[in-house]
Each structure stands twice: as C-alpha cells, then as structure tokens.
Amino acid sequence: MLLGNLRQQVLEANLELVRRGLVLYTFGNASGISRPDGLVVIKPSGVPYENLKPDHMVVTDLEGKIVEGDLRPSSDLPTHLVLYKAFATIGGVAHTHSEYATAWAQARRPIPCFGTTHGDYFHGPVPVTDIMTDDEIEGDYEKNTGDVIVRALKTLDEGLPGILVANHGPFTWGPDAVEAAHNAAILESLARMAYFTTTLNQTVQPIGRALHDKHYFRKHGKNAYYGQSKERNGAC
C-alpha cells in the first residue's frame, strides 16, 4: 500500500474534523501531500466517517489521476490540488462547512481580529474570497474554487492559515493534514467568538496593531518565546 504513514495521518485529520464537531454526515474533507512523490492522499467521496480506514484513502497525482484506491476521491480534490500547486509550503488542506465560519462566508464578511485569541493564530483578519462568477460555477467548479482562493491570497502569508470562500465555507491548511484540521477547529472557534462579539457590541473595533503583533509574534517567527518546543501550543 502506497504512502501508509500519510494515509494514516490523513485519516486522523479527517476524524479530527468529526471529533471537533466541524462536519455533519459526510460533509468536509482533509488531504495531505507527499512532495517528494508528487502524490496526494485524500478522503473518499461520500463515505461515512465512522467507516473510514487508512486503505479507504485515495492516492492521486497532482493532476487528479488516481494512483491507488478503489473509491472516488472527494469532489473537492481539484480545489486541494490548486492550493498544493500554488503554494509549496502547504502540506495539508482541510475543508468543512462548520457552522460559524460558514455563516461568515455566507455573509461574505471577513472575520476581524477582535482579541488576542485570534491574534495568536491569524496575523490579520480571516479574509473572504470574491464571489465566483456564473462562468466559474458552470465550468470546472472545484478547480475554479481553488483559483478564487489563490487570487484572494496572491501570496501565502505564513500568518494566514485559512480563508472563507464566499457563499461556501472555510478552507484551512498547514504543514501537514493534522495541522490543517487543527487550524479548521481554530478558525471555527474564532468565527464563533467574533459572532458573539459583534452581537454584544455592534460598533466594536478590531484589536490594535501592537497587541495583535505581540500575540502573534510571541508564538510565531524567529523570536517566538511561547511554550517549551516547536510543537503545537495552546493560546496561553
């Protein structure tokens, strides 16, 4: 079986989306890439999460051709492939329809940074893409979804591990599939907090730049001093 370790990692990333309450039924997917092999491992389409096993994961090349697996890959595979091709630092991608992040995407509103929890993970607001055109929707829809993400990002800032696709939902990424799923959970939490913040204070303003930078850079970058190691840390 090809890429056994990556298959297991991608399975765990998909199951983490379930554990964190980010998916319903078969909604959502996570994938990972082996850059040396030029191969992607992704969840199969429409298979219940409780039935998933490592050998259910589908292996494709970067053109979407199935290299190993008996099941069809997630219908969002072309979106993942666009991101892998555009940004060499991405090692994993996750997509959900989690409730609060999707609400912001449907409202077509970026999520401002209102506090230090957001500042710990996103070095700026969570952006939202442009609305897709009718031609993009009626054409190669999933690939064009990736293209609209890439256009919104232009370059991949390491301080931006996710985005909202207008009228659709969140996509997140990271150095591997597990980190991409982790960022999906973080994004949903930030979206929820931002919703309640704007409900409680409709004139609230984003956090100041100094406090935002302090919280982001104490955890990220060459001068980071938070935590005991380079492993994933919490918010405090």
N, C-alpha and C positions, 0 to 999 in steps of 0.2 A: 504494500500500500504506500503510495507516494505521500511524502510530507506528513508522516504520522504525528510528529510533535505539533506542527502547525494546525493540523486538523483538530487535535485536542484543544489547543488554545482557542481556536475559532468557535468550537463547540462551547467552551466555558464562557466566552464572551457573549454568545447568544443566550445562554442560560442566565447569565448575569442580568441581561435586559429584563428577563422574566422575574428574577428574584427581586429586582428593584421596582417592579410594578410599572415598567415602561412600555410594555406591549400587551395587547389583548389578542387572544387566539393565535393566529399566525402572522399578525402584523409585525413588521420590523425585521431587521437582519443585521448581521455583522460579518465582516470578512477580514482576512489578513493576507499579506503578500510575502512571498519569498523572493526578494530582489535578485539573489544570485541565480535562481532558477527561472526567473521571469514568469512565475506561476502564482495564481490567486486561489485561495480557498474560501468558499462562501457557503452559507446556509442554503439548503434546497428550498425551492418554492412550495409554499402551501403545506409543509409537513408540520404537524403539531409539535411544539417544543418538547412536550413530555416524552415523545417517541424518538427524539434525536439521539444519534450515536455518532462517534467520530467517522465511521465509514459511510454515513449519510452525507457528509460534507462533500461538496462538488469542487473539483480542481479544474481550473481553466487557465488558458494562456491570456496574455494581455489584449488579445483580440476577441476574447469571449468564447473561443473554441474549447469544448470540453476535452480535457486530457485524461481525466479519470473520474468515474462516478456514473451511476445508473439513473440518477434523478436529474430533473431540470434545475438549474441554478435559480436563485432568487431573481425575480423580474427586475430588481434594481441593480443587477450586476453591471450593466453598462454605465450607470452613474458612478459606481465604485471604480470602474476601470478608468474613467476620465480623470478622477482625482488621483489615482496612482500614477497615471502618465504625466499629469501636470505638475505634481509635487513629489519630488524624490524622497523627501523626509517622512512621508506618510507610510506607516507600516500596517495600519489597520483602520477600518472605516465602520461606523455604526449608523443605522438609521432607525428611527422609531416614529410613532405617532403619539408620543407621550402627551398627556392632557394639556398641561400649562404651556409647554414650549410650542405645541401645535396651535394653541389659542393665539399666541403672539404671532405665529406665522400666518394664521388665517386673518388676523387683524392687519397684517403686513406692517408690523411695527418692530423695529429693532428693540432689544432689551437694554435699557440704560444701566450703567453701573451705579446703583444707589447706595452701596455699602461695601464693607471690607470683605465680606464673604465672596461677592462677585469679583472684587479686586484680587483675591487670592488666585483666581483661575483664569480670568479673561482680562487681558490688558487693554480694555476698551469695551464699548457696548457689543452685545451679540448682534451681528448685522443680519439683515434680511435681504434676499435677492430681489431683483426686478421681477415683475410679473412676466411669465412666459407668454410669448405670442401664440396666436392660433396656429401659425405655421409650425412653430416649435412643438406644440402639443400634438398636432396631427401628423407630424413627421416622426423622426426617431426620438420618441418622447423621453425615454430613460437616459439616453446619451445626452440629449439636449438639456435635461435636468442637471447633469454634471457640468455641461458647458455654462449654464447660467450661474452655477456656483463659482466656477473658475473666473468668470467675468466679474463677479462681485468681489472676489478676493484679490484678483490681479496678481499679487504675490502672497505667499503663505507666511504670515507673521507667526512666529512660534507662540506668541501670546494670544492666539486666536484658535482654539481647538474645536470650533464648531460654528455652524451658521443655520439660519432659518430659511428654508425655501418657501417663498411667498405662496400662500394658499395650500401648502402641502405639509411641511413639518421639518423637524431638525435632522441635520446630518452632523456627526462628530467624527473626529479622527484622533490618532495618536501614533506613537512609535510602534505599537502592536495592537492587535484586536482587543485585548483585555483593557488596555488604556483607552481605546476608543469607546468601549462600553462604559468605563468609569466616567469619561467625560460626558456621555449621554445622561448619566444619572446626575452629575453635577449641573448640567445645563437645565434639566427639568427642575431641580431644586431652586436654581436662580430664577427661573421663569415664574415659579410659584411665589417666591418671596417678592419679586418685582410686581406681580399682580396685586398682592395684598398691600404692598407699599403704596402703589398708585391709587388703590381703593381708599386707603386711610387718609392719604394726603394727595389730592389731585393736582396740587401745584408743586410737588416735590421736585427738587433739582438733583442732578447727578452728583456723585461724590466729587470732592475737589481733586485736582490732579496730583497734589503732593501726597495725599493719603492713599490714593489709588496706586501710584507708583511705589510707595513704601510697601504696601501689602503684596503687590505683585513681585517686586524685585527681591524682597526678603526670602521668597520661596523659589525664584527662578533666576537664571543667569549666573554669571561667573562669580558674583559677590554674594550669592544667596547664603544665608546663615540659619535658616529654619530647619529644624529636625536633626536627626542623627546620621542620615545617609542619603543617598540619591534615590532611595525607594519612595514610593508614593506616600504622601503625608496627608494628614487632615487639615483642617482650617485654622487650628490654633497651635 
